[in-house]
């Protein structure tokens, strides 16, 4: 399963869907919003936007790349859009493989590829403004922080 969703992620269901008798390892990566502080300001929440048709296709391509490179039995990647509060999951990757090495390597590969090729944009909303991560466009005066 490869999906862009608007609702909270059900990581437990993702892990349950990865359980297979031919796989002895399930590696899970969950990216969550953290409270970040700098110079008296703090992150209040994140917002994600995406170009959905291409984002869906790119997630599927990452899954295909993983299946070509590693001996895996299951790959699931889900990324959330919209507002994501501190402690909530933005992205979850679940990889089941016969051996732990492949599961770990494939899940790490997935998150790095997501950041490289999937058209998803993150806006950090701070107590003193916001910034689009990567472009540094926003109302937050980063020079003073």
C-alpha positions as CSV (number, residue, x, y, z in Angstrom):
1,X,0.0,0.0,0.0
2,X,1.3,3.4,-1.0
3,X,-0.9,6.3,-0.1
4,X,-1.2,10.0,0.6
5,X,-3.9,10.5,3.2
6,X,-5.7,13.4,5.0
7,X,-6.4,11.6,8.3
8,X,-4.2,10.4,11.2
9,X,-2.0,7.3,10.3
10,X,-3.0,3.9,11.7
11,X,0.5,2.5,12.3
12,X,-0.7,-0.5,14.1
13,X,-2.9,-1.5,11.2
14,X,0.1,-1.0,8.9
15,X,2.3,-3.3,11.0
16,X,-0.5,-5.9,11.2
17,X,-0.8,-5.9,7.4
18,X,2.9,-6.6,7.1
19,X,2.9,-9.8,9.2
20,X,3.7,-12.8,7.0
21,X,4.9,-16.3,7.8
22,X,7.8,-16.0,5.3
23,X,9.2,-12.8,6.9
24,X,11.1,-12.8,10.2
25,X,11.6,-9.0,10.4
26,X,9.3,-6.0,10.2
27,X,11.1,-2.6,10.3
28,X,8.9,0.4,11.0
29,X,9.9,4.1,10.6
30,X,7.5,6.7,11.9
31,X,8.2,10.4,11.4
32,X,6.5,12.6,13.9
33,X,6.2,16.3,14.6
34,X,8.6,17.4,17.3
35,X,8.5,20.5,19.4
36,X,11.5,22.5,18.2
37,X,12.6,25.6,20.0
38,X,14.9,28.4,19.0
39,X,15.5,31.8,20.5
40,X,12.2,31.8,22.5
41,X,10.0,30.6,19.7
42,X,8.6,27.1,19.2
43,X,7.0,24.9,16.6
44,X,3.3,24.7,17.1
45,X,2.5,22.3,14.3
46,X,3.4,21.3,10.8
47,X,1.3,21.4,7.6
48,X,1.9,19.3,4.6
49,X,0.8,19.8,1.0
50,X,1.4,17.6,-2.1
51,X,1.0,17.4,-5.8
52,X,-1.1,14.3,-5.2
53,X,-1.1,12.5,-8.6
54,X,2.7,12.6,-8.8
55,X,3.2,12.0,-5.1
56,X,1.1,8.8,-5.3
57,X,3.1,7.6,-8.4
58,X,6.4,8.4,-6.7
59,X,5.5,6.4,-3.6
60,X,4.7,3.4,-5.8
61,X,8.0,3.9,-7.6
62,X,9.9,3.9,-4.3
63,X,8.1,0.6,-3.4
64,X,9.1,-0.9,-6.8
65,X,12.8,0.3,-6.2
66,X,12.8,-1.4,-2.8
67,X,11.4,-4.7,-4.3
68,X,14.1,-4.7,-6.9
69,X,17.0,-4.0,-4.5
70,X,16.1,-6.1,-1.5
71,X,14.4,-9.4,-0.7
72,X,11.2,-8.1,0.9
73,X,7.8,-9.5,1.3
74,X,5.8,-6.4,2.0
75,X,6.3,-2.6,1.7
76,X,3.8,0.0,2.9
77,X,4.4,3.8,2.8
78,X,1.8,6.3,3.9
79,X,2.3,10.1,4.2
80,X,-0.2,12.4,5.8
81,X,-1.2,15.8,4.5
82,X,-2.7,18.8,6.3
83,X,-2.1,19.8,9.9
84,X,0.1,17.5,12.0
85,X,0.4,18.4,15.7
86,X,3.4,17.6,17.9
87,X,3.6,13.9,18.6
88,X,1.5,12.9,15.6
89,X,2.8,10.9,12.7
90,X,3.5,12.5,9.4
91,X,4.9,9.5,7.6
92,X,5.0,5.8,8.3
93,X,7.0,3.1,6.5
94,X,6.6,-0.6,7.2
95,X,8.9,-3.2,5.5
96,X,8.6,-6.9,6.1
97,X,11.5,-9.1,5.0
98,X,12.9,-12.6,5.7
99,X,15.9,-11.0,7.4
100,X,16.3,-7.8,9.5
101,X,19.1,-6.3,7.4
102,X,17.0,-6.0,4.3
103,X,14.0,-4.6,6.4
104,X,16.2,-1.9,8.0
105,X,18.0,-0.9,4.8
106,X,14.8,-0.7,2.8
107,X,12.9,1.4,5.3
108,X,15.9,3.8,5.6
109,X,16.1,4.0,1.8
110,X,12.3,4.7,1.6
111,X,12.4,7.8,3.9
112,X,15.5,9.2,2.1
113,X,13.9,8.7,-1.3
114,X,10.6,10.3,-0.2
115,X,12.6,13.4,0.7
116,X,14.4,13.4,-2.6
117,X,11.6,12.7,-5.1
118,X,8.1,12.9,-3.7
119,X,6.4,16.4,-4.2
120,X,5.4,16.9,-0.6
121,X,6.0,20.3,1.0
122,X,6.2,21.0,4.7
123,X,5.3,24.3,6.4
124,X,6.6,24.7,10.0
125,X,4.2,27.0,12.0
126,X,6.1,28.6,14.8
127,X,4.8,30.7,17.7
128,X,6.4,33.7,15.8
129,X,5.5,33.0,12.2
130,X,6.0,30.2,9.7
131,X,8.5,28.9,7.2
132,X,8.2,26.5,4.2
133,X,11.0,24.1,4.8
134,X,13.5,23.9,1.9
135,X,12.5,27.2,0.4
136,X,12.9,29.3,3.6
137,X,9.9,31.4,2.4
138,X,7.8,32.6,5.3
139,X,7.0,35.3,7.8
140,X,9.4,34.1,10.4
141,X,12.5,36.3,10.7
142,X,15.1,33.5,10.7
143,X,18.0,36.0,10.7
144,X,17.1,37.0,14.3
145,X,17.1,33.3,15.4
